[in-house]
């Protein structure tokens, strides 16, 4: 069974599909990366410095062992998270019905009722692709270090990420029964 068939099996008899799609490849860098890229480079640099100092400085092997998880986290932050995001997007599909939005990511299926599509926020790219986020306060990201508009893949926020022709998808969502 493909992802769409699995999602469609969760539709009620009175629901009809308005749109379905998958995240487009590309656009892995989000506005949150303005903070994450410098932080990840600092973290990774510190972790490698720690390991180098522990190994060449004659410190206890415990210091070198302690530094290994720091290096692993640093490598994930610098490059691994981009591969992780791409992997999640390849396993994601969306269906918008007249009553709700269904999102399947791997084996997890999320539902967003049409009445919960308040405070919809769009992040668009020049090619017409974009991300639609739901329920984020309007000041989200302005007073803290959270992603400003486009939550990262795998976060707890409900979003349709990197959808093609995001303006059309936004109009479809706005026309849902609420």
C-alpha positions as CSV (number, residue, x, y, z in Angstrom):
1,X,0.0,0.0,0.0
2,X,1.4,3.4,-0.9
3,X,1.3,6.4,1.5
4,X,-1.7,8.0,-0.1
5,X,-3.8,4.9,0.1
6,X,-2.9,4.6,3.8
7,X,-3.9,8.2,4.4
8,X,-7.1,7.8,2.4
9,X,-8.1,4.8,4.6
10,X,-8.5,7.3,7.5
11,X,-10.9,9.6,5.6
12,X,-14.6,9.5,6.6
13,X,-17.2,8.7,4.0
14,X,-18.3,12.3,4.0
15,X,-14.8,13.6,3.3
16,X,-13.6,14.4,-0.1
17,X,-10.0,15.1,-1.2
18,X,-9.3,18.6,-2.2
19,X,-5.5,18.3,-2.7
20,X,-2.7,15.9,-2.1
21,X,1.1,16.3,-2.4
22,X,4.5,15.6,-1.1
23,X,7.3,18.0,0.1
24,X,9.5,19.1,-2.8
25,X,13.3,18.5,-2.5
26,X,15.5,21.4,-1.8
27,X,15.1,24.4,0.5
28,X,16.7,22.5,3.4
29,X,18.0,25.8,4.8
30,X,15.3,27.6,6.8
31,X,15.3,31.0,8.6
32,X,16.2,29.1,11.8
33,X,19.6,28.3,10.2
34,X,20.7,31.9,10.7
35,X,21.2,30.9,14.3
36,X,21.8,27.2,13.9
37,X,24.6,27.2,11.4
38,X,26.9,29.5,13.5
39,X,26.0,27.6,16.7
40,X,26.6,24.2,15.1
41,X,30.0,25.3,13.8
42,X,31.0,26.6,17.2
43,X,29.8,23.4,18.9
44,X,31.6,21.1,16.4
45,X,34.8,23.2,16.6
46,X,34.7,23.0,20.4
47,X,34.1,19.3,20.3
48,X,37.0,18.7,18.0
49,X,39.3,21.0,20.1
50,X,38.2,19.0,23.2
51,X,39.1,15.7,21.5
52,X,42.4,16.9,20.1
53,X,43.4,18.4,23.5
54,X,42.4,15.2,25.4
55,X,44.3,12.9,23.0
56,X,47.5,15.0,22.5
57,X,47.6,16.6,26.0
58,X,48.1,13.3,27.8
59,X,44.8,13.6,29.7
60,X,42.9,10.7,31.1
61,X,41.2,8.5,28.4
62,X,37.9,9.4,30.2
63,X,38.2,12.9,28.8
64,X,38.6,11.6,25.2
65,X,35.6,9.2,25.7
66,X,33.6,12.1,27.1
67,X,34.3,14.1,24.0
68,X,33.0,11.5,21.6
69,X,29.3,12.2,22.1
70,X,30.1,16.0,21.8
71,X,31.8,15.3,18.4
72,X,28.8,13.1,17.3
73,X,26.3,15.8,18.2
74,X,28.5,18.4,16.5
75,X,28.6,16.4,13.3
76,X,24.9,15.9,13.4
77,X,24.3,19.7,13.9
78,X,26.7,20.7,11.0
79,X,25.6,18.1,8.4
80,X,23.5,15.3,9.7
81,X,20.4,17.3,10.4
82,X,20.2,18.2,6.7
83,X,20.3,14.6,5.7
84,X,17.8,13.8,8.4
85,X,15.4,16.5,7.2
86,X,15.7,15.2,3.6
87,X,15.0,11.6,4.8
88,X,11.9,12.7,6.7
89,X,10.6,14.6,3.7
90,X,11.0,11.6,1.4
91,X,8.7,9.7,3.8
92,X,6.0,12.4,4.0
93,X,2.8,13.0,2.1
94,X,-0.2,15.3,2.7
95,X,-3.9,15.2,1.9
96,X,-6.2,18.1,2.3
97,X,-9.9,17.1,2.6
98,X,-12.9,19.3,2.9
99,X,-12.8,18.8,6.7
100,X,-9.1,18.3,7.7
101,X,-5.5,17.9,6.8
102,X,-3.8,14.5,7.0
103,X,0.0,14.3,7.2
104,X,1.8,11.0,7.0
105,X,5.5,11.0,8.1
106,X,7.0,7.5,8.0
107,X,4.6,5.4,10.1
108,X,3.1,8.5,12.0
109,X,-0.1,10.0,10.8
110,X,-1.2,13.4,12.1
111,X,-4.6,15.1,11.6
112,X,-5.4,18.8,11.8
113,X,-9.1,19.6,11.9
114,X,-10.2,22.4,9.6
115,X,-11.3,24.5,12.6
116,X,-7.6,24.4,13.9
117,X,-6.1,26.1,10.8
118,X,-6.1,29.5,12.5
119,X,-3.1,31.7,12.4
120,X,-1.8,30.1,9.2
121,X,1.7,31.4,8.3
122,X,3.4,31.1,4.9
123,X,7.1,31.0,4.1
124,X,7.5,31.2,0.4
125,X,10.4,30.8,-2.0
126,X,11.0,32.5,-5.3
127,X,10.1,29.2,-7.2
128,X,6.6,29.2,-5.7
129,X,7.3,26.4,-3.2
130,X,6.8,27.1,0.5
131,X,5.8,26.0,3.9
132,X,2.5,26.5,5.6
133,X,2.6,26.5,9.5
134,X,-0.5,26.4,11.7
135,X,-1.2,27.7,15.1
136,X,2.0,29.5,15.8
137,X,1.6,32.8,17.6
138,X,2.4,35.8,15.4
139,X,5.4,36.7,17.6
140,X,6.9,33.2,17.3
141,X,10.6,33.3,16.8
142,X,10.9,37.0,17.5
143,X,11.7,36.7,21.2
144,X,13.3,33.4,21.3
145,X,15.6,31.2,19.3
146,X,12.9,29.0,17.8
147,X,12.4,28.7,14.1
148,X,10.8,32.0,12.9
149,X,8.3,30.7,10.3
150,X,9.2,27.3,9.1
151,X,9.4,24.7,11.8
152,X,12.0,22.0,11.2
153,X,11.0,18.6,10.0
154,X,10.3,16.4,12.9
155,X,9.3,19.2,15.2
156,X,6.0,19.0,17.1
157,X,4.5,21.8,15.0
158,X,2.0,21.0,12.3
159,X,3.2,22.3,8.9
160,X,3.1,21.4,5.3
161,X,6.7,21.8,4.3
162,X,8.1,22.6,0.9
163,X,4.8,22.2,-1.0
164,X,4.7,23.1,-4.7
165,X,2.5,26.2,-5.6
166,X,2.1,27.1,-1.9
167,X,-0.3,30.0,-2.8
168,X,-2.8,27.5,-4.4
169,X,-2.5,25.1,-1.4
170,X,-3.2,28.1,1.0
171,X,-6.3,29.0,-1.0
172,X,-7.5,25.4,-0.8
173,X,-7.0,25.3,3.0
174,X,-8.9,28.6,3.3
175,X,-11.8,27.1,1.4
176,X,-12.1,24.1,3.8
177,X,-15.3,23.5,5.8
178,X,-14.7,24.9,9.3
